[in-house]
Amino acid sequence: MAEQPGQPGARPKRVKRLQVPVPKAYEATSWEPADARALQALVKGECPAHLQQRAMNFIIYQMCGTYQPNFRPGGPEAGRETDFALGKAFVGQQIVGLLKVKINSQGEQG
C-alpha cells in the first residue's frame, strides 16, 4: 500500500519550478489603453480618483518595478541591465517615500 501524503515517512511531491522569463529592464512596459487614459487624464488635471489610483499604481508597480527583483542574471555583462533596473526602482521608491511623508496644515513636514 502506498503511503498517503501527510502520513509519517511520506515523501513530499516534487514541485516543478516555473520558468518565468525575466523581462529586460530597458524594454518598454506593457500597458493597456486604460493605463494610457489614466496617465493622460492625470497630466491634464482631469482625473477622477479611480484613474488617479490606476495611474499611480501603473507608474509605481509596472513602469518603475519598485517591488520587483532588480538583479538580472548573466554575469558581468548583465551588470548594466541590473543597474538600469535599480535606477527604475529608485524612482519608484522616491515616489512611494513622498506618498508616505506626513504634511501638516501649513504644508510643512511634520
C-alpha positions as CSV (number, residue, x, y, z in Angstrom):
1,M,0.0,0.0,0.0
2,A,1.4,3.4,-1.0
3,E,1.8,5.9,1.7
4,Q,-0.6,8.8,1.7
5,P,0.7,12.4,1.8
6,G,0.7,13.8,5.3
7,Q,1.5,10.5,6.9
8,P,4.8,9.9,8.7
9,G,7.5,8.8,6.4
10,A,5.7,10.1,3.3
11,R,7.8,11.8,0.7
12,P,6.5,15.2,-0.4
13,K,5.7,15.5,-4.1
14,R,8.4,17.3,-6.1
15,V,7.1,20.7,-7.4
16,K,8.2,21.8,-10.8
17,R,9.7,25.3,-10.9
18,L,8.1,27.7,-13.3
19,Q,10.4,29.1,-15.9
20,V,9.3,32.7,-15.8
21,P,11.4,34.9,-18.2
22,V,12.9,37.9,-16.5
23,P,11.9,40.9,-18.6
24,K,14.7,43.2,-19.9
25,A,14.9,46.2,-17.6
26,Y,15.2,48.6,-20.6
27,E,12.2,47.1,-22.6
28,A,9.0,49.2,-22.8
29,T,6.4,48.3,-20.1
30,S,3.4,46.5,-21.4
31,W,0.3,48.6,-20.9
32,E,-3.5,48.7,-21.6
33,P,-5.5,51.5,-23.1
34,A,-6.9,52.2,-19.7
35,D,-3.4,52.8,-18.3
36,A,-2.7,55.4,-21.1
37,R,-6.1,57.1,-20.5
38,A,-5.4,57.3,-16.7
39,L,-1.9,58.9,-17.3
40,Q,-3.2,61.3,-19.9
41,A,-6.1,62.4,-17.6
42,L,-3.7,62.8,-14.7
43,V,-1.4,65.1,-16.7
44,K,-4.4,67.2,-18.0
45,G,-5.7,67.6,-14.4
46,E,-9.0,66.0,-15.4
47,C,-8.5,62.8,-13.5
48,P,-11.2,61.2,-11.2
49,A,-10.0,59.4,-8.1
50,H,-10.1,55.9,-9.6
51,L,-8.0,56.9,-12.6
52,Q,-5.5,58.7,-10.3
53,Q,-5.1,55.5,-8.4
54,R,-4.7,53.5,-11.6
55,A,-2.1,55.9,-13.0
56,M,0.0,55.9,-9.8
57,N,-0.2,52.1,-9.5
58,F,0.9,51.8,-13.1
59,I,3.9,54.1,-12.5
60,I,5.0,52.5,-9.2
61,Y,4.4,48.8,-9.9
62,Q,4.7,48.5,-13.7
63,M,6.9,51.2,-15.1
64,C,9.3,51.5,-12.1
65,G,9.1,47.9,-11.0
66,T,9.5,49.2,-7.4
67,Y,8.8,45.9,-5.7
68,Q,10.3,43.6,-8.4
69,P,13.7,41.9,-8.1
70,N,16.3,44.1,-9.7
71,F,19.1,41.6,-10.2
72,R,19.5,40.3,-13.7
73,P,21.4,37.1,-14.1
74,G,24.1,36.7,-16.7
75,G,27.4,37.6,-15.1
76,P,29.4,40.8,-15.6
77,E,27.7,41.5,-18.9
78,A,24.3,41.7,-17.1
79,G,25.6,44.4,-14.8
80,R,24.3,47.3,-16.8
81,E,20.9,45.8,-17.0
82,T,20.8,45.3,-13.3
83,D,22.0,48.9,-12.8
84,F,19.2,50.1,-15.2
85,A,16.6,48.1,-13.2
86,L,17.9,49.6,-9.9
87,G,17.6,53.1,-11.4
88,K,14.0,52.5,-12.3
89,A,13.2,51.1,-8.8
90,F,14.9,54.1,-7.2
91,V,12.5,56.4,-8.9
92,G,9.5,54.3,-7.7
93,Q,11.0,54.3,-4.2
94,Q,11.3,58.1,-4.2
95,I,7.6,58.4,-5.2
96,V,6.5,55.9,-2.6
97,G,8.6,57.8,0.0
98,L,6.9,61.1,-0.8
99,L,3.5,59.5,-0.6
100,K,4.3,58.5,3.0
101,V,5.5,61.8,4.2
102,K,3.3,63.4,6.9
103,I,2.4,67.0,5.9
104,N,0.9,69.4,8.5
105,S,-1.8,72.0,7.8
106,Q,0.9,74.7,7.0
107,G,2.3,72.4,4.2
108,E,5.4,71.5,6.1
109,Q,6.7,68.1,7.0
110,G,5.8,67.1,10.5
